[in-house]
Amino acid sequence: MTHFRKRPSTGSIIARAIIGLLIIVISVLGGLYVGGWIFFVGGIVEVIEAIKATPVEAVGIAVGILKVVVAGVAGFTVAIVGAMFGASLIK
């Protein structure tokens, strides 16, 4: 006895494609937010605040510089993981 898989309806395929595209767009925007705002801008602000402190905080400066250096990798990772998930919904 052979088993046949039921083909998904056209509406189901379109809905999955739309949801997949939305997930891709949201993940790219999330990657820009995480990499650009939280890490890059946040790192610069953290360095400035550490320098302005009465006793200059070396750890604050180091953490801020590390955040700026890692900003691209963090944003790229967030965007790619979400985009891969969204792309898996699109066939």
Secondary structure as GFF3:
##gff-version 3
##sequence-region A 1 91
A	DSSP	alpha_helix	10	32	.	.	.	ID=ss1
A	DSSP	pi_helix	33	41	.	.	.	ID=ss2
A	DSSP	alpha_helix	42	52	.	.	.	ID=ss3
A	DSSP	alpha_helix	58	89	.	.	.	ID=ss4
###
